[in-house]
Amino acid sequence: MGTVVQENMEQCREEVKAGQKHRDEIPAIVRQLEESCREDANFHHVGPEPIPSREGVIDIIHRACRLLFPGYFTRRRLEQVNLGYYLGQEAVGFFEALSQQITLSFRHDCLRYGLPCSHCQERGQEEGIRFMRQLASLRTILATDVRAAYDGDPAAKSFDEIIYCYPGLYAVMIYRVAHQLRRQQVPLVPRIMTEYAHSQTGIDIHPGASIGESFFIDHGTGVVIGETTEIGRRVRLYQGVTLGALSLPKDKVNALRTKKRHPTVEDDVIIYAGATILGGNTVIGARSVIGGNVWLTESVPADTKVFLKKPELVYQINHKRRVLAAGER
């Protein structure tokens, strides 16, 4: 027994020596990484410029959810008697977190790109409270989105189910928060928000898009809505829909960064799964219906249905299995 223990100990010592040998290589690797940060071709963020915190922005999203839908995203039971206290606590915490990240985003751009001083901290607090003045309005438009989901999906059994469970509503809620910050010209933070929603839901809505009330994304996975997209009221999208831009040569990209590149979808349009609509001049007229898997790069008049011609389906029957199933063996 002692011999076995001794052999095990020797084996452990050898493994420790081997591990140390590998660790001895780490300083050289660190030096290589440090040297690569001095090369312009490689990206890094090493320097005095502060940066917004991705984790901090995600925390703001969670705080916004608790203010926009009180009682849904908290572990504590919320009653009318403690509603004011709850909202007061949440509002103060939200203001502190939001204004801090806005300040960091302004300061980052100011120092990194050599911009004139814009009094970042004061501006961050001003934009934070300016955003909070819109919270009641955001609640109102989100209520129309919840009702649109309920009216458009017979699988929805209640408003509560939609708020708790529907990824489309979650993505739209985050988009509406990010869009307001984008309107206030807050850099970076809005995009962090919508890309977080993208990672959580598979729904990619650029914060620059303009989307009217009563918007519903059913199922949602794979939906893409580009930066300059304009969507009217009471529009419904299904999974896999792309409202995108036409592909461009590399030398023309910069010239079109501030141009309209994505389609316009007017009021009361329904776009079914897998449809792709591209181009800044493409307009889908009001009350139109775009069928599944349709590819469009040109405008559609109002009150129009666009769908693919029914494909020819080929059925191959396994006769042996059919005979066995019929008891004809």
Order of alpha helices (4+ residues) and beta strands (2+ residues): alpha-alpha-alpha-alpha-alpha-alpha-alpha-alpha-alpha-beta-beta-beta-beta-beta-beta-beta-beta-beta-beta-beta-beta-beta-beta-alpha
